[in-house]
Amino acid sequence: MAANNKQSAIQKEQIIGMAEKEMEYRVELFNKLTQTCFTKCIENRHKESELNMGENSCIDRCVSKYWQVTNLVGQMLGTSQPPM
């Protein structure tokens, strides 16, 4: 039984480690998306406190394309890995 408890504790640590890595990945992805779309869509001179229609439209398209590409790359990487 002691071996089972130790194995269970190791599995729990591995799951927590994987969840932490996933969270770090998602935060990094969100930060990259935000920076990329902000740089592309928002003028350096802030004329108004709110986004104008063109900026809103640009951000919508940018975010959509960013997620499409991220998903496509993820799928390609997932299918190109050799079986274990």
N, C-alpha and C positions, 0 to 999 in steps of 0.2 A: 503493500500500500504506500509506503514512503516513496517508492520509485514513481508511482502514479501521481502523487501530490507534487513531486519535483518536476515531473514532465508537464503536468498541468500548469504549474507556475511558469515554466519556461515558455510554454505555448502562449500564455497570457501576456508575458513580456514581449514576445514576438508580435502578437496582435497589436499591442499598444505601440510598439515601435513602428509597425507598418502604418498605423493610423496617424502617428505623428509625422511620418514622411509624407503621407498623402495630404495632410493639412498644410505642411510646408510647401509642397508642390502647388496646391491650389492657391495659396496666398501669393506665391511668386508669379503664377500665371495671371492672377487678377491684377497684380501690380504692373506687370508687363503690358497687359491689355489696356489698363487705365492710362499708362504713360504713352503708349503708342497712339491710342485714339485721341488723347488730349493734344499731343504734339501735332498730329495730322489735322485735327478739326477745329481747334480753338485758336483764334488770332492772338498774337502777342499783345496787341493793344486791347485791353478789356474796356469796351465802350459802355456796356450795360452790365447790370448785376445778374441778369438771367441770360440763358442761351437763346440765340435767335433761331429762326426756323431752319436756316441752312446748317448751322452748327448741330442742331438736334438731328437733322436728317443724316448728316455726315457721321455722327457718332453711332446712330442706329446701324448704318451700313457697315461701318468699321467694326463694331462689336460682332455683328452677324458674320462677316467674313473671317474675323479672327477666330471665332468658335468653329466655323466650318473647317478652316485650315488645321486648327488644333485637333479636331476630331479625325480628320483625314490622316494626319501624321500619326496619331495614336493608333488608328486602324492599320496603317501600313507597318508600323513598328510591331504591332501585335501579331500580324500575319507573317512577318519576316523572321521571327525568332524560331530557332530550331526546337523541335520537341525535346522534352527532358526525358 
